[in-house]
Amino acid sequence: MKRLALAVVFLSCLTAPARAGIDEGLAAYERGDYATALQEWAPLANQGDAEAQYFLGHMYAEGQGVPRQNGKAAVWFRQAAEQGNGYGQFALGYLYDKGIGVAQDDAEAARWYRKSAEQGITVAQNNLGIMYEHGRGVPQDYVRAYLWYDLSISLPGADRSKAVRNLDEIARKMTPAEIAEAQRLALER
């Protein structure tokens, strides 16, 4: 038991510097000090830290502290996404959805949106609803579209208004039984 406790303490010490680097990078990023953010995140991203990989991808996608390079953004987002980072999954889905830095591919967009949406990333839930509503990368399915829109309405601000509008619009295309089924599925999540 003592060895297990010692191992837990040792492992937590290994992750503490990484967390500090993430936090220091975030503080620098929020100040607009992209050079420092890059200095904090790049080594962590290269060591496999999914959160740092997502942030680095974001910097390349926006051209903040580095030249805008959508292909490099896609590489970093993919690395984060493949490790289960929900925001990396959303970002990679968005790139496939729009054909930015990767070939446009509705099926890949839907696949990555779903992974992110299942982690509760509301913007991914809304975008997956759009995919189902229009049959892009997935079979058209108003019940699934309603389900994902319904889950996404916790989005803040203007994005929440879009999600509510999407939900209202899809409901007009559905029967009461279909809406009830979608609401039941949403409650099960």
N, C-alpha and C positions, 0 to 999 in steps of 0.2 A: 504494500500500500504506500509506503514511504517513497519507493522508487517511482510509482505512478504519479504521486503528487510532485515529486521533483521533476519528472518529465514534463508535466503540464506547465510548471513554472518556467522551465527551460524553453519550451515551445512558445509560450506567450512572450517571452523576452525576444525571441526571434522575429515575431510579427510586430512588436512594438516599434522598431525603427521604420518598418515599411509604413505603418499607419501614420507615424510622425511625418514621413516624407509625403504621403498623400495629403495630410492636413496642411502642411507647409506649402505644398503646391497649390492647394485650393485657396489658401489665404493670399498667396501671390497672384493667382489668376484673378481673384475678385478685385484686387488692387489694380489690375491691368498690367502687372509685372510678368509678362508671358515668358521672358527669358528665365526668370527664377522658377516659374512653374515647370517649364521644360526641363530645367536642371534637376528638379526634384523628381519628376515623373519618368523621364526617359530611362534612367537606370532601373527603376522598379519595373517598368514595362518590359524592358529587355530581360529582366529576371523572371518574367511570367506573371506579374501582378495584374489581374484582370481589370481592376479599377483604374490603375495607371494606364493600361492599354486603352481603355475607353476614353480617358481624358486626353491622351495623346492623339487618338483618332479624331477627337473633337477639334483639337488645335489644328490638325492638318485639314480638316473639312472646312474650318472657318478662316484658315490662314492667320492664326493668332500666334505670333512668335516664331512661326515657320512659314515658308511659302505655302500657299494653298495647293494641296496635292490630293485630289480625291482618291487616286489609286492607293496612296499611302494611308489615307484615312480608312479606306476599305480593309486594308491589311490589318491595321490595329483594331478596328471594330470587330473583324472576324476572329482575331485572337481572343478578344474579350468575350465575344458571343459564344465561342466554342467552349469556354470555361464556365458558361452559365450566367454571365453578367447580363442582367435584364436590359439595361440601357444600351449595352453593346449590341444585343440582339435586336432591339428596336432600331438602332442606328443602321445596322447592316440591312435590316428589312427595308428601311426607308431608301437606302442607296439602290437596292434592287428594284424597289417600286418605281423610282424615278430614273433609273439608269445612270446614276452618278458614280463614276469611278469603277463601275462594273457594268456588264451587259444587263439591260433591263430584262427582268424575269419575274413575272407575276407569281409563279409558283414558289420561287425562292423568297420573294417578299412576304408572301402569306406564311410560309414556313417559319421565318424568323419573327414576324409579327406575333404568330401564335405562341412561340416560346416565350417571348417577352410578355405578351398579354396574360399568359398563365401565371406569371410571376406578379401580376397586379399592376403592371405599368399601364396606366390609363390611356395614354396617347396611343400605345400599341393596340389596346382593346378597341379604341375608336377606329383606327386604321384597318384592323382586321374586320370590323363590322362593314366598312366600306368595301373591302374585298368580297365579302359574302353577299352584300347587297347587289353588287354588279357582276358577280361571277368571275372575278379576276384572280386566277391562280387557284381557285377553289370552285366547287359547283355553286351556282347561285342558290342561296338559301336564306330567305327572309327571316326565318325563325332564328338561325344562327346570327344573322346580322343584328336583329333586335337584341338578342342575348348579349352580344359584345358591346353594342351601343349602351344598353342598360347598365352594364358593368362600368362603362367609361364615364358615366355622368358625374363622377366625383372629381373630374378635371377642374382645375381652378380657372377663374376668370373667363376670358373670351373663348378659350378652348371648351369650357363647360357648355357655353351657349351653343357652340357647334354640335357638341355631342347630344344635347337635348333636342336641337333642331333635327339632327339625323334620326334620333329615336322617334320623334313625332312624324317625320316624313315616311319612315318605314312602316310605322303603325297604320298609316292610311292605306297601305298596300296589302294589309293582312286581315285575315278573319279574326274574330274574337277568340276562336279556339287556338289559332296559331300564336296569338299574343299571350294567351294563358300558358301555352307550352313553353314559349320563350321565357316568360317570367318564372315558371317552375324551374327551368334549367339554370337560370341566373341565381335562384335561391340555393340551388345545390352546390354552387361554386364557393 
